[in-house]
Amino acid sequence: MLSIAKGEYPLEEWRAGVMTRMVMSARNGATQLCVFEQWCDPGAGAPTHVHTVEEVLSVLSGEAEM
């Protein structure tokens, strides 16, 4: 299994007010899993959308509407 050191990958601005760090993705060898950390300014976040697979979201601080 591939091991990723926390902070090994840089923060990227995905859209205004949304910073993301990819932890596991196709970029580093995953074929069916994507794990990332994300920091969103109040009122910022992803637009309404759907996925064909399950998605897990954990809010560590603040509030989110999903």
Backbone as XML, in Angstrom:
<?xml version="1.0"?>
<chain id="A" units="angstrom">
  <residue number="1" name="MET">
    <atom name="N" x="0.840" y="-1.187" z="0.000"/>
    <atom name="CA" x="0.000" y="0.000" z="0.000"/>
    <atom name="C" x="0.880" y="1.243" z="0.000"/>
  </residue>
  <residue number="2" name="LEU">
    <atom name="N" x="0.478" y="2.223" z="-0.737"/>
    <atom name="CA" x="1.203" y="3.484" z="-0.827"/>
    <atom name="C" x="1.018" y="4.283" z="0.459"/>
  </residue>
  <residue number="3" name="SER">
    <atom name="N" x="2.084" y="4.813" z="0.987"/>
    <atom name="CA" x="2.032" y="5.624" z="2.203"/>
    <atom name="C" x="2.253" y="7.086" z="1.833"/>
  </residue>
  <residue number="4" name="ILE">
    <atom name="N" x="1.418" y="7.968" z="2.352"/>
    <atom name="CA" x="1.501" y="9.394" z="2.057"/>
    <atom name="C" x="1.797" y="10.147" z="3.352"/>
  </residue>
  <residue number="5" name="ALA">
    <atom name="N" x="2.846" y="10.924" z="3.362"/>
    <atom name="CA" x="3.173" y="11.738" z="4.528"/>
    <atom name="C" x="2.263" y="12.959" z="4.557"/>
  </residue>
  <residue number="6" name="LYS">
    <atom name="N" x="1.686" y="13.239" z="5.714"/>
    <atom name="CA" x="0.811" y="14.407" z="5.840"/>
    <atom name="C" x="1.594" y="15.656" z="5.448"/>
  </residue>
  <residue number="7" name="GLY">
    <atom name="N" x="1.009" y="16.458" z="4.610"/>
    <atom name="CA" x="1.665" y="17.673" z="4.182"/>
    <atom name="C" x="2.611" y="17.486" z="3.006"/>
  </residue>
  <residue number="8" name="GLU">
    <atom name="N" x="2.737" y="16.244" z="2.522"/>
    <atom name="CA" x="3.636" y="15.987" z="1.398"/>
    <atom name="C" x="3.139" y="16.684" z="0.127"/>
  </residue>
  <residue number="9" name="TYR">
    <atom name="N" x="1.844" y="16.804" z="0.011"/>
    <atom name="CA" x="1.266" y="17.448" z="-1.163"/>
    <atom name="C" x="0.799" y="18.852" z="-0.800"/>
  </residue>
  <residue number="10" name="PRO">
    <atom name="N" x="0.976" y="19.800" z="-1.686"/>
    <atom name="CA" x="0.659" y="21.201" z="-1.379"/>
    <atom name="C" x="-0.834" y="21.480" z="-1.385"/>
  </residue>
  <residue number="11" name="LEU">
    <atom name="N" x="-1.209" y="22.577" z="-0.752"/>
    <atom name="CA" x="-2.576" y="23.064" z="-0.852"/>
    <atom name="C" x="-2.768" y="23.672" z="-2.231"/>
  </residue>
  <residue number="12" name="GLU">
    <atom name="N" x="-3.945" y="23.447" z="-2.802"/>
    <atom name="CA" x="-4.284" y="24.006" z="-4.106"/>
    <atom name="C" x="-5.595" y="24.769" z="-3.970"/>
  </residue>
  <residue number="13" name="GLU">
    <atom name="N" x="-5.714" y="25.900" z="-4.645"/>
    <atom name="CA" x="-6.984" y="26.621" z="-4.656"/>
    <atom name="C" x="-7.856" y="26.030" z="-5.758"/>
  </residue>
  <residue number="14" name="TRP">
    <atom name="N" x="-8.938" y="25.339" z="-5.346"/>
    <atom name="CA" x="-9.830" y="24.708" z="-6.320"/>
    <atom name="C" x="-10.785" y="25.717" z="-6.922"/>
  </residue>
  <residue number="15" name="ARG">
    <atom name="N" x="-11.238" y="26.650" z="-6.103"/>
    <atom name="CA" x="-12.096" y="27.749" z="-6.539"/>
    <atom name="C" x="-11.987" y="28.812" z="-5.469"/>
  </residue>
  <residue number="16" name="ALA">
    <atom name="N" x="-12.512" y="29.975" z="-5.705"/>
    <atom name="CA" x="-12.402" y="31.060" z="-4.724"/>
    <atom name="C" x="-12.921" y="30.598" z="-3.360"/>
  </residue>
  <residue number="17" name="GLY">
    <atom name="N" x="-12.078" y="30.735" z="-2.338"/>
    <atom name="CA" x="-12.476" y="30.381" z="-0.977"/>
    <atom name="C" x="-12.386" y="28.917" z="-0.632"/>
  </residue>
  <residue number="18" name="VAL">
    <atom name="N" x="-11.833" y="28.088" z="-1.520"/>
    <atom name="CA" x="-11.747" y="26.641" z="-1.274"/>
    <atom name="C" x="-10.321" y="26.169" z="-1.527"/>
  </residue>
  <residue number="19" name="MET">
    <atom name="N" x="-9.647" y="25.766" z="-0.463"/>
    <atom name="CA" x="-8.292" y="25.221" z="-0.552"/>
    <atom name="C" x="-8.359" y="23.712" z="-0.315"/>
  </residue>
  <residue number="20" name="THR">
    <atom name="N" x="-7.603" y="22.953" z="-1.108"/>
    <atom name="CA" x="-7.683" y="21.499" z="-1.066"/>
    <atom name="C" x="-6.288" y="20.888" z="-1.069"/>
  </residue>
  <residue number="21" name="ARG">
    <atom name="N" x="-6.126" y="19.824" z="-0.299"/>
    <atom name="CA" x="-4.907" y="19.018" z="-0.346"/>
    <atom name="C" x="-5.317" y="17.587" z="-0.689"/>
  </residue>
  <residue number="22" name="MET">
    <atom name="N" x="-4.858" y="17.101" z="-1.818"/>
    <atom name="CA" x="-5.127" y="15.719" z="-2.205"/>
    <atom name="C" x="-4.236" y="14.802" z="-1.366"/>
  </residue>
  <residue number="23" name="VAL">
    <atom name="N" x="-4.835" y="13.788" z="-0.771"/>
    <atom name="CA" x="-4.083" y="12.823" z="0.031"/>
    <atom name="C" x="-3.900" y="11.530" z="-0.753"/>
  </residue>
  <residue number="24" name="MET">
    <atom name="N" x="-4.969" y="11.049" z="-1.358"/>
    <atom name="CA" x="-4.918" y="9.832" z="-2.162"/>
    <atom name="C" x="-5.780" y="10.059" z="-3.396"/>
  </residue>
  <residue number="25" name="SER">
    <atom name="N" x="-5.199" y="9.843" z="-4.568"/>
    <atom name="CA" x="-5.939" y="10.045" z="-5.818"/>
    <atom name="C" x="-5.193" y="9.345" z="-6.948"/>
  </residue>
  <residue number="26" name="ALA">
    <atom name="N" x="-5.705" y="9.481" z="-8.143"/>
    <atom name="CA" x="-5.028" y="8.906" z="-9.312"/>
    <atom name="C" x="-3.632" y="9.499" z="-9.459"/>
  </residue>
  <residue number="27" name="ARG">
    <atom name="N" x="-3.450" y="10.713" z="-8.943"/>
    <atom name="CA" x="-2.148" y="11.383" z="-9.026"/>
    <atom name="C" x="-1.046" y="10.569" z="-8.355"/>
  </residue>
  <residue number="28" name="ASN">
    <atom name="N" x="-1.392" y="9.828" z="-7.287"/>
    <atom name="CA" x="-0.355" y="9.049" z="-6.603"/>
    <atom name="C" x="-0.673" y="7.550" z="-6.555"/>
  </residue>
  <residue number="29" name="GLY">
    <atom name="N" x="-1.401" y="7.081" z="-7.559"/>
    <atom name="CA" x="-1.548" y="5.642" z="-7.729"/>
    <atom name="C" x="-2.893" y="5.023" z="-7.401"/>
  </residue>
  <residue number="30" name="ALA">
    <atom name="N" x="-3.812" y="5.756" z="-6.805"/>
    <atom name="CA" x="-5.125" y="5.182" z="-6.490"/>
    <atom name="C" x="-5.912" y="4.974" z="-7.782"/>
  </residue>
  <residue number="31" name="THR">
    <atom name="N" x="-6.685" y="3.902" z="-7.826"/>
    <atom name="CA" x="-7.498" y="3.648" z="-9.008"/>
    <atom name="C" x="-8.994" y="3.771" z="-8.729"/>
  </residue>
  <residue number="32" name="GLN">
    <atom name="N" x="-9.405" y="3.625" z="-7.448"/>
    <atom name="CA" x="-10.832" y="3.697" z="-7.142"/>
    <atom name="C" x="-11.101" y="4.423" z="-5.826"/>
  </residue>
  <residue number="33" name="LEU">
    <atom name="N" x="-10.175" y="5.264" z="-5.406"/>
    <atom name="CA" x="-10.341" y="5.965" z="-4.141"/>
    <atom name="C" x="-9.770" y="7.367" z="-4.270"/>
  </residue>
  <residue number="34" name="CYS">
    <atom name="N" x="-10.472" y="8.317" z="-3.682"/>
    <atom name="CA" x="-9.990" y="9.693" z="-3.638"/>
    <atom name="C" x="-10.204" y="10.196" z="-2.211"/>
  </residue>
  <residue number="35" name="VAL">
    <atom name="N" x="-9.144" y="10.657" z="-1.570"/>
    <atom name="CA" x="-9.214" y="11.202" z="-0.225"/>
    <atom name="C" x="-8.546" y="12.566" z="-0.255"/>
  </residue>
  <residue number="36" name="PHE">
    <atom name="N" x="-9.238" y="13.569" z="0.267"/>
    <atom name="CA" x="-8.639" y="14.896" z="0.305"/>
    <atom name="C" x="-9.120" y="15.657" z="1.519"/>
  </residue>
  <residue number="37" name="GLU">
    <atom name="N" x="-8.331" y="16.653" z="1.907"/>
    <atom name="CA" x="-8.701" y="17.586" z="2.967"/>
    <atom name="C" x="-9.096" y="18.882" z="2.284"/>
  </residue>
  <residue number="38" name="GLN">
    <atom name="N" x="-10.084" y="19.569" z="2.854"/>
    <atom name="CA" x="-10.524" y="20.797" z="2.217"/>
    <atom name="C" x="-10.896" y="21.832" z="3.261"/>
  </residue>
  <residue number="39" name="TRP">
    <atom name="N" x="-10.503" y="23.060" z="2.989"/>
    <atom name="CA" x="-10.820" y="24.204" z="3.850"/>
    <atom name="C" x="-11.644" y="25.172" z="3.036"/>
  </residue>
  <residue number="40" name="CYS">
    <atom name="N" x="-12.841" y="25.497" z="3.530"/>
    <atom name="CA" x="-13.755" y="26.374" z="2.796"/>
    <atom name="C" x="-14.064" y="27.614" z="3.620"/>
  </residue>
  <residue number="41" name="ASP">
    <atom name="N" x="-13.961" y="28.766" z="2.980"/>
    <atom name="CA" x="-14.395" y="30.002" z="3.615"/>
    <atom name="C" x="-15.909" y="29.966" z="3.774"/>
  </residue>
  <residue number="42" name="PRO">
    <atom name="N" x="-16.460" y="30.709" z="4.739"/>
    <atom name="CA" x="-17.918" y="30.758" z="4.884"/>
    <atom name="C" x="-18.586" y="31.124" z="3.554"/>
  </residue>
  <residue number="43" name="GLY">
    <atom name="N" x="-19.601" y="30.363" z="3.198"/>
    <atom name="CA" x="-20.332" y="30.606" z="1.964"/>
    <atom name="C" x="-19.696" y="29.991" z="0.721"/>
  </residue>
  <residue number="44" name="ALA">
    <atom name="N" x="-18.482" y="29.466" z="0.855"/>
    <atom name="CA" x="-17.801" y="28.841" z="-0.293"/>
    <atom name="C" x="-17.970" y="27.330" z="-0.208"/>
  </residue>
  <residue number="45" name="GLY">
    <atom name="N" x="-17.691" y="26.651" z="-1.271"/>
    <atom name="CA" x="-17.778" y="25.199" z="-1.301"/>
    <atom name="C" x="-18.082" y="24.725" z="-2.690"/>
  </residue>
  <residue number="46" name="ALA">
    <atom name="N" x="-18.479" y="23.484" z="-2.795"/>
    <atom name="CA" x="-18.767" y="22.891" z="-4.102"/>
    <atom name="C" x="-20.164" y="23.291" z="-4.563"/>
  </residue>
  <residue number="47" name="PRO">
    <atom name="N" x="-20.339" y="23.445" z="-5.864"/>
    <atom name="CA" x="-21.688" y="23.673" z="-6.384"/>
    <atom name="C" x="-22.510" y="22.393" z="-6.245"/>
  </residue>
  <residue number="48" name="THR">
    <atom name="N" x="-23.805" y="22.502" z="-6.332"/>
    <atom name="CA" x="-24.668" y="21.329" z="-6.275"/>
    <atom name="C" x="-24.270" y="20.361" z="-7.389"/>
  </residue>
  <residue number="49" name="HIS">
    <atom name="N" x="-24.078" y="19.088" z="-7.007"/>
    <atom name="CA" x="-23.660" y="18.080" z="-7.974"/>
    <atom name="C" x="-23.998" y="16.694" z="-7.449"/>
  </residue>
  <residue number="50" name="VAL">
    <atom name="N" x="-23.827" y="15.670" z="-8.270"/>
    <atom name="CA" x="-24.045" y="14.272" z="-7.869"/>
    <atom name="C" x="-22.846" y="13.443" z="-8.312"/>
  </residue>
  <residue number="51" name="HIS">
    <atom name="N" x="-22.687" y="12.285" z="-7.663"/>
    <atom name="CA" x="-21.653" y="11.325" z="-8.024"/>
    <atom name="C" x="-22.319" y="9.981" z="-8.310"/>
  </residue>
  <residue number="52" name="THR">
    <atom name="N" x="-21.661" y="9.136" z="-9.070"/>
    <atom name="CA" x="-22.173" y="7.788" z="-9.341"/>
    <atom name="C" x="-21.702" y="6.798" z="-8.281"/>
  </residue>
  <residue number="53" name="VAL">
    <atom name="N" x="-20.919" y="7.270" z="-7.307"/>
    <atom name="CA" x="-20.428" y="6.430" z="-6.213"/>
    <atom name="C" x="-20.748" y="7.116" z="-4.889"/>
  </residue>
  <residue number="54" name="GLU">
    <atom name="N" x="-20.601" y="6.370" z="-3.797"/>
    <atom name="CA" x="-20.818" y="6.940" z="-2.476"/>
    <atom name="C" x="-19.750" y="7.979" z="-2.180"/>
  </residue>
  <residue number="55" name="GLU">
    <atom name="N" x="-20.090" y="8.919" z="-1.282"/>
    <atom name="CA" x="-19.142" y="9.952" z="-0.873"/>
    <atom name="C" x="-19.264" y="10.121" z="0.637"/>
  </residue>
  <residue number="56" name="VAL">
    <atom name="N" x="-18.138" y="10.258" z="1.304"/>
    <atom name="CA" x="-18.103" y="10.465" z="2.746"/>
    <atom name="C" x="-17.542" y="11.849" z="3.011"/>
  </residue>
  <residue number="57" name="LEU">
    <atom name="N" x="-18.256" y="12.639" z="3.796"/>
    <atom name="CA" x="-17.807" y="13.981" z="4.169"/>
    <atom name="C" x="-17.749" y="14.067" z="5.683"/>
  </residue>
  <residue number="58" name="SER">
    <atom name="N" x="-16.660" y="14.576" z="6.220"/>
    <atom name="CA" x="-16.506" y="14.778" z="7.661"/>
    <atom name="C" x="-16.213" y="16.251" z="7.901"/>
  </residue>
  <residue number="59" name="VAL">
    <atom name="N" x="-17.030" y="16.884" z="8.710"/>
    <atom name="CA" x="-16.812" y="18.287" z="9.043"/>
    <atom name="C" x="-16.112" y="18.323" z="10.397"/>
  </residue>
  <residue number="60" name="LEU">
    <atom name="N" x="-14.881" y="18.825" z="10.421"/>
    <atom name="CA" x="-14.089" y="18.829" z="11.645"/>
    <atom name="C" x="-14.269" y="20.109" z="12.444"/>
  </residue>
  <residue number="61" name="SER">
    <atom name="N" x="-14.691" y="21.184" z="11.774"/>
    <atom name="CA" x="-14.877" y="22.448" z="12.455"/>
    <atom name="C" x="-15.875" y="23.274" z="11.671"/>
  </residue>
  <residue number="62" name="GLY">
    <atom name="N" x="-16.754" y="23.964" z="12.364"/>
    <atom name="CA" x="-17.741" y="24.789" z="11.683"/>
    <atom name="C" x="-18.975" y="23.984" z="11.305"/>
  </residue>
  <residue number="63" name="GLU">
    <atom name="N" x="-19.681" y="24.430" z="10.292"/>
    <atom name="CA" x="-20.911" y="23.794" z="9.850"/>
    <atom name="C" x="-20.878" y="23.649" z="8.337"/>
  </residue>
  <residue number="64" name="ALA">
    <atom name="N" x="-21.637" y="22.683" z="7.844"/>
    <atom name="CA" x="-21.746" y="22.485" z="6.394"/>
    <atom name="C" x="-23.157" y="22.035" z="6.046"/>
  </residue>
  <residue number="65" name="GLU">
    <atom name="N" x="-23.598" y="22.431" z="4.891"/>
    <atom name="CA" x="-24.887" y="21.966" z="4.361"/>
    <atom name="C" x="-24.572" y="21.052" z="3.188"/>
  </residue>
  <residue number="66" name="MET">
    <atom name="N" x="-25.129" y="19.815" z="3.251"/>
    <atom name="CA" x="-24.849" y="18.828" z="2.205"/>
    <atom name="C" x="-26.139" y="18.226" z="1.713"/>
  </residue>
</chain>
